[in-house]
Amino acid sequence: MKKILIMLCAALFYVSVNAQSYEGKGDSKINVGYEAYGFGSGIKATYDYGLSDLFSLGAGASAYFNDGENDYYIYARSQVHLGIALDFSRKFDLYPGIELGYLSSEKIGIGAYLGVRYFFTKKMGIFAEIGNSGSVGLSINV
């Protein structure tokens, strides 16, 4: 039993040491989650691609289900990743960002947010973003 416990602790340590929230240039992330407020409540999916140690660009789509009306929002987004600059743990990233896109009600959508990511394993983590809209969900390394 003692050997099994030691092996389990070693495996958990290995997984947590290799978790990285943002790796810089070439890093790819997919976020999928629930959007609680902003243009409405609904589901959100985004993709981010690292351009450098500090900057990434991406795209996203949200579907809103409010009071019998269904809306969608398609947008481009950009982030500045402060986790590397502020020497945070490699599992944690703090990133302010902006987004610009098209809302189905024929409006232009502009937003700003502050996001955080925390990775439990090399591939899987969680994220939260607050600002003009708020969302929480899963973050996946691709």
C-alpha positions in Angstrom: 0.0 0.0 0.0 2.8 2.4 0.9 4.5 1.8 -2.6 1.2 2.5 -4.4 0.8 5.8 -2.4 4.4 6.8 -3.2 3.9 6.0 -6.9 0.6 8.0 -7.0 2.2 11.0 -5.4 5.1 10.9 -7.9 2.6 10.7 -10.8 0.6 13.7 -9.5 3.9 15.6 -9.0 5.0 14.8 -12.6 1.6 15.9 -14.0 1.5 19.2 -12.1 5.1 20.0 -12.9 4.5 19.7 -16.7 1.3 21.8 -16.7 1.8 25.1 -18.6 -0.8 27.8 -19.0 1.0 29.7 -21.8 4.1 28.7 -23.6 4.6 31.7 -25.9 5.1 31.6 -29.7 3.1 28.8 -31.3 1.0 28.0 -28.2 -2.6 27.0 -29.0 -5.5 27.0 -26.6 -9.2 26.2 -27.0 -11.6 27.6 -24.3 -15.1 26.2 -24.0 -17.5 27.5 -21.3 -20.5 29.3 -20.0 -20.9 33.0 -20.5 -22.9 34.5 -17.6 -23.4 38.1 -18.7 -22.5 40.6 -21.4 -24.6 40.4 -24.6 -26.5 37.6 -22.9 -26.0 34.3 -21.2 -25.1 31.2 -23.2 -22.1 29.2 -24.4 -18.7 30.4 -25.5 -15.8 28.8 -27.5 -12.5 30.5 -28.3 -9.2 29.7 -30.0 -6.0 31.5 -29.1 -2.6 31.3 -30.9 0.6 32.6 -29.4 2.6 35.1 -31.5 5.3 35.8 -28.9 6.0 35.4 -25.1 3.6 38.2 -24.4 1.0 38.4 -27.3 -1.6 36.1 -28.7 -4.4 36.4 -31.3 -7.5 34.4 -31.6 -11.2 34.1 -32.6 -14.3 33.2 -30.8 -18.0 32.6 -31.0 -20.8 32.8 -28.5 -24.4 31.7 -28.6 -26.9 33.5 -26.4 -30.3 32.2 -25.2 -32.2 35.1 -23.6 -36.0 35.6 -23.2 -36.9 33.6 -26.2 -34.4 35.4 -28.4 -31.3 33.6 -29.8 -28.3 35.8 -30.6 -24.7 35.0 -31.6 -21.5 36.9 -31.5 -18.5 36.1 -33.7 -15.3 38.0 -32.9 -11.5 38.4 -33.1 -9.6 38.7 -29.9 -6.1 39.6 -28.7 -4.4 39.1 -25.3 -1.3 40.2 -23.4 0.0 37.3 -21.3 1.4 38.6 -18.0 2.1 35.3 -16.4 5.6 35.1 -18.1 6.4 38.8 -17.6 5.4 38.7 -13.9 7.2 35.4 -13.3 4.1 33.5 -12.2 4.0 29.7 -11.8 3.9 28.1 -15.3 0.5 26.6 -14.4 -1.1 30.1 -14.0 -1.6 32.9 -16.6 -3.1 36.4 -16.2 -4.1 38.1 -19.5 -6.0 41.3 -20.3 -7.6 41.3 -23.7 -9.9 43.0 -26.2 -12.3 41.6 -28.7 -14.1 43.0 -31.7 -16.8 41.3 -33.7 -20.3 41.1 -35.1 -23.4 40.6 -33.0 -26.3 38.9 -34.8 -28.6 41.8 -34.0 -26.6 43.7 -36.6 -24.4 45.5 -34.1 -20.7 45.7 -33.8 -19.5 44.2 -30.5 -16.5 45.6 -28.7 -15.3 44.2 -25.4 -12.4 44.2 -22.9 -11.7 41.6 -20.3 -9.3 40.3 -17.7 -8.7 36.5 -17.9 -7.0 33.9 -15.8 -6.0 30.3 -16.7 -4.9 27.5 -14.4 -3.7 24.2 -15.8 -4.0 21.0 -13.8 -2.3 18.8 -16.4 -0.4 19.5 -19.6 -3.6 19.4 -21.7 -6.4 20.4 -19.3 -7.2 23.5 -17.2 -9.8 26.1 -16.3 -10.3 29.7 -17.3 -12.3 32.7 -16.1 -12.8 36.0 -17.9 -14.4 39.1 -16.5 -15.1 42.5 -18.1 -17.8 43.5 -20.6 -18.8 39.9 -20.4 -18.0 37.1 -17.9 -17.3 33.5 -18.6 -15.9 30.4 -17.0 -15.0 27.0 -18.4 -12.4 24.5 -19.6 -9.2 25.4 -21.3 -7.4 22.8 -23.5 -3.9 22.8 -24.9 -3.9 21.7 -28.6 
